[in-house]
């Protein structure tokens, strides 16, 4: 109703808040065609739902079709636009197909959220070459392949888009228990800066979020396997608690929207203030 308001209402009676929304909300993602990798669970599910709730047509993509179907159906039931496509981000051709699918379904692409990720907890001496390659392949190769496919589409449609890479604080501080994950996530931070530099002249923005502990089913068994460790992790940050999935989704909205039009190559650490406690 607010979108139609300017013609209908007496301007002098509008509140300041209404004015801001009527003029143009710079934080809007309405109509922005968005791909969310790993959109069938955890943080990705929240990102997909928050974007769709704000009028973004969303394509969710990962390997497990049953998770994607559930999230797609829930978004549609809530009145949002959502489609799904299976992808293994380790395969560059599948990433190309994922982007082509978004264009086929929605006519264009505006936003890519590289949210997919996976890890194993193993000391270096027990880590096989295949284990190393699998984790680096998903977390780092996957971000490169998806980003390349999306940027090519942005260039072809001659309308720059925004890429948001989900790294991790393990990529900032390292991780003695998840080495390939930490190394790959550090690579994602570096790749963000390089892509921002390479594609910035074309108006394409590339930014990175490094979450700290966010309470998801995917992360819990690996990172805080029991209540004692969980308590320790919570206490190790200024806010003394875990993050919620929406606390990553909202900053993604900011980085995808025009509100962040001069932000590129940046790293946003969202960890409840861990560094403060280390210092
Ligand atoms: P999650 O629920 O396990 O999410 C990971 C997603 O990645 C899954 O939906 C999974 O879907 C997808 N994925 C894994 N391998 C894939 C592949 N080869 N191709 C395509 N998709 C693949 O865990 P989460 O906690 O929400 O994590 C989301 C992101 O946040 C990850 O990048 C993670 O590293 C990062 N992060 C999380 C935390 C945390 O505390 N939760 C902290 C820092 C960073 P399929 O299995 O269907 O493929």
Boltz pocket constraint, residues with backbone or C-beta under 6 A from the ligand:
constraints:
  - pocket:
      binder: B
      contacts: [[A, 37], [A, 38], [A, 39], [A, 40], [A, 41], [A, 42], [A, 43], [A, 44], [A, 61], [A, 62], [A, 63], [A, 64], [A, 65], [A, 67], [A, 87], [A, 88], [A, 89], [A, 90], [A, 114], [A, 115], [A, 116], [A, 117], [A, 118], [A, 138], [A, 166], [A, 167], [A, 168], [A, 169], [A, 210], [A, 211], [A, 212], [A, 213], [A, 214], [A, 215], [A, 216], [A, 217], [A, 218], [A, 219]]
      max_distance: 6.0
